[in-house]
Amino acid sequence: MEVQEKHRFDEQSLGRFMTVHVDGFVPPVRAEQFRGGQSNPTYRLTDGAGRHYVLRRKPPGKLLPSAHAVDREFRVIAALNKTDVPTPRAYALSEDAGVVGTPFYIMEYCDGRVLWDPLLPEVPKEGRVAIYRAKFETLARLHAVDYAALGLAEFGRPGSYVARQISRWGKQYKASETEAIEAMNMLLEWLPAHLPSNDETVLVHGDYRLDNMIFHATEPRVLGIIDWEISTLGDPLAELSYLCMLWRTPKEWGGLRGHDLEALGLPTEHEMVSYYCGLAKRALPDRALWDFYMAYNLFRVSCIRQGVYARALDGTASNVRAAESGKLVRPAAELGWKIVESIGGGTR
């Protein structure tokens, strides 16, 4: 779409920057804005030779000190460009707010497909498993990288990832709480008391899901993983189970539960967890451990949605549909607690 008034910038200033810092760039530059990118405004750039690039910048206005860290995004993408993990080529980072008004970076434009619906209606039935396999294989590649060798040893804190996440999101939930939810209070008490003993650390994306990938236009192949804003060092099973929540959440929420997977040509949760574990050379998690991670992720989703909902109530949320988030806070928490109960109240 055309660039929103509040997100416009001096294109001539950007063109001067790109002439110096982006190999092959031909001025002038023209910007269009992607409809997504709610957190960090994202633009498609076209140069004088018709080549496309992507610019991602901090939003204008007063921001929290650690929020909208485009420098972290650029750093991890640039590091992963040296690996077999598909990421857009990182061209240039500018921390000078004088160029376009806020810090930004420029990366490759991946010309492919974004698949928004996990049912994959635009993919022939016989090709859908291949898309899922590509998604999980790419995750296994990400978790296999030697982050220290890439200069990312200080990209996060190794160990205790889930414990820190529970503490962080729990505090944010309580700060934005708008009603008492019994299931949420029970999860807040139960999860920290039943932390898993495994404590592996890998590089994690933080929001690894279907619509944060660009797929090849015709092949079941990931061209680039995008939106690295909350990437860090973390727990591989926490990220794997986040991806697998699809199978635990009902179709009314956009999940796969309640659909006839075989009729749709879609794989089961067990098939994809087994596929990932085979590629990653990790043991299949037992049921109690796996269900802990599922309950944890539903708790995390409830916390995030509560925060969005609270911002909608006070008028500061950027997404016009933010108020809808509040409707899923209680059901997600109750589903998480139901999983806990299914494993006997949460024995390790």
C-alpha positions, 0 to 999 in steps of 0.5 A: 500500500502507499506509505501511511502519513505517520510512517513517511520519510525523506526518500532522497535521504534514503537514496543517498544512504543506499548509494554509499552502503548498498552494493548495486543500488541505482537511484532514485528509490521509491517506497511502499509500505507492507500492510503487516509489520505492526511493530516495526514499520516495513517497506518495499523499496524499488530502485531506479533499475527496478530492483526490490529491497526491504526496509524495516525501521523503528516506529516514530515516537516515544519507545521503551528502551529495549523495544523495536530492536532493529539492530538485533534483527539485523545482527542475527540475520547477518550472522545467519547469512553465513549458514544454511538457514534461509534468511534474506541477505542483510545489506546495511544497518543505520542507527543514525535517526537522521536518515529516515527519522528512526534507526533502520536496516535494509535487507533482500526482498524475497520474491515468494509466497506467504502462506497465512492459512495452516490448512494451505488451501492454495496448495494442492492436497498432495503437496501440503505435507512437503510444506510442513516438512520444509517448515520443520526442517528449516527449524531443525537447521536453525536450532543446529547452528553454532551460535557462539561461532557466529558471534552470538554468544552474548545474544541472550542468556544461556539456560533457564529460558522457560523459567525466565519466560514464565516469570517475565510474562507472568509479571506482565500479565498481572500488570495488565490483568482486567479480570480474575481467571482461575485457570491463569492463576493456577498456571502461574502457580503450577508452571514454575513449580514443575520446570523441566530438568532439560536445559538445552540452549540454542538460537531461537526465532521467538515467533516461529510460525508459518506466516513468518516465512517466505516460501518459493513461488512454486516449490515447497522450500523456505526462501527466508525466515522473517520478523526476528524481533524477539529472537534470542538464545532459548530452549528448542522444545519451547520453540518446537511446541510453540509451532505445534500448538496448531494441533492443540488449538481449535479451528475456531482459533485458526488451529487444526483441532477439529479438522479431518487432517487425513482428508486435507492431506495434512500431517499429525502432530506426532508425525511432525515432532518425530520428523523434527527430532529425527533431523535434530537428533533429539529424543522424542519428548515423553508425554508429561514433558511435551504437555508441560511445554504445551501448557507453558505456550498457552500460558504465554499466548494468554499473557501476550493477548492480555497485554494487547487487550489491556492496551486496546482498552486504554487506547494505545494498541496499534492494531485495530483488532487488538480488542479481539485479543481479550476474547481468547485470554480465558479460553487459552488459559483454560485449555492450558490448565486442561492439559496440565490436568490430563497429565495428572496435575503436573508430575514431572 
